[in-house]
Amino acid sequence: MTISLRDARSTALYERALCYLPGGVNSPVRAMRAIGRDPLFVQRGEGAELVDVDGNHYVDWVCSWGPLIHGHAHPAVVAAITEAAVCGTSFGAPTAAEVDLAEEVSRRVPGVEMLRMTSSGTEASMSAIRLARAATGRTKLLKFAGAYHGHVDGLLAAAGSGLATHGIPASPGVPEATAASTITVGWNDHDALVEATERHELAAILAEPMPANMGFVPPAEGFLELLRRRADETGALLVFDEVITGFRVARGGAQALTGVIGDLTILGKVLGGGLPAAAFGGSRALMRRLAPAGDVYQAGTLSGNPLAVAAGLASLALLNSERAYAKLAATTTALADGLHDAARHAGYEDVQITTAPGLLTVFFSAQPVTDYAGAQACDLAAHAVWCRGLLARGVYPPPSQFEAWFPSLAHTPRHVERTVAAAAGAFEELTR
Ligand SMILES: Cc1ncc(COP(=O)(O)O)c(C=O)c1O
């Protein structure tokens, strides 16, 4: 039985949006092209659920692509934003709450003694790279295929997320010299990393310690340690991009979980509690190179915005106990187990599920996926049909094979059950 969505209002809005917004959206992956349908326009979110403009309800596993670890409109986060807004929405001058947030982050994230806030992860990546180049006096960067660090000119080569989703290998508009200063290596490829770090004098090795922009592809045993070692041996800085993993996979992010600590850390998403905020941080010695303490320029009109800082502090306050992380891990595991069972019962064998607390990807692959090439080799057509089947059954998955699901603390066992039942129906549709 094929189920279809009521989507007359979304369709009408999309037609209007196409006249005024390129591709009808403000960020490419929202367009849902990779799963062969038009976008759904959201009316509101409630905890772990989304309601679209046609009145369809969904269990939301995207949660704004990661910031909403407490689900939509958590009362404590909304109250903090409201309270801050009443006092003024932006000052362009320091506030006490910014100091509180920086101190709180530095208590949680290993290696971050000091930080600078920005409004987006892209800006934080761009600024971290500038600082790494200034500190080392070098230009070249090494990144991994399938990693995404925002739409920074020099970091779009072989990038994951929206570029992978839309099959864009790099972007026109990036100067050749900028692209040439980025070396790309396969994730988990030990030999290629050693070779590249021998051959090139690098300012930075830039990595998502638990990459989630080609789907979630965990690091192989010893790979993060190798990054640390090669950075130390060659004088490059190790920059860990924890925009997704920060405060999600553990209280102190992936570095707290793995024990491998970078020289610089990039944070975003959960840090801003659903409002635009990001940051980069590291040792005091390194961070004091930034203006006005030092000579490396970096600035932002809305950096440390009081509403975003209030939302971030409220979000982190709700992430104070190990219990929160145990719950997030339990929800993720229950979801993975349920999806596995649903696939098996439907006789759909070619599925690999990867997880970390608060992260999950269902790869449509017969083999385990360990790198970008493996993610690209997935059965994207089957994944698209399955995602459409989920949407039609009231479950909103990331509409791309190259993205992760984001379980939140608002998801309950009932949400997991509804999702697994929908997944079973969608898998059966595939095997028919
Ligand atoms: C790991 C990672 N780094 C950086 C970014 C860029 O962040 P933003 O979209 O806030 O610019 C993203 C966005 O998804 C990301 O996943």
The ligand as a Tripos MOL2 file, in Angstrom:
@<TRIPOS>MOLECULE
LIG
   16    16     1     0     0
SMALL
NO_CHARGES

@<TRIPOS>ATOM
      1 C1         30.8340   19.6360   11.3680 C.3       1 LIG1
      2 C2         30.2930   20.9430   10.8800 C.ar      1 LIG1
      3 N1         31.0990   22.0120   10.8500 N.ar      1 LIG1
      4 C3         30.6640   23.2230   10.4560 C.ar      1 LIG1
      5 C4         29.3610   23.3920   10.0350 C.ar      1 LIG1
      6 C5         28.8880   24.7460    9.5880 C.3       1 LIG1
      7 O1         28.0400   25.2930   10.5350 O.3       1 LIG1
      8 P1         26.9570   26.4010   10.0930 P.3       1 LIG1
      9 O2         25.9370   25.7060    9.2720 O.co2     1 LIG1
     10 O3         26.4680   26.9320   11.3970 O.co2     1 LIG1
     11 O4         27.7040   27.4350    9.3250 O.co2     1 LIG1
     12 C6         28.4890   22.3130   10.0470 C.ar      1 LIG1
     13 C7         27.0850   22.4660    9.6060 C.2       1 LIG1
     14 O5         26.3290   21.5510    9.5150 O.2       1 LIG1
     15 C8         28.9670   21.0510   10.4790 C.ar      1 LIG1
     16 O6         28.1740   19.9650   10.4880 O.3       1 LIG1
@<TRIPOS>BOND
     1     1     2 1
     2     2     3 ar
     3     2    15 ar
     4     3     4 ar
     5     4     5 ar
     6     5     6 1
     7     5    12 ar
     8     6     7 1
     9     7     8 1
    10     8     9 2
    11     8    10 1
    12     8    11 1
    13    12    13 1
    14    12    15 ar
    15    13    14 2
    16    15    16 1
@<TRIPOS>SUBSTRUCTURE
     1 LIG1         1 GROUP 0 **** ****
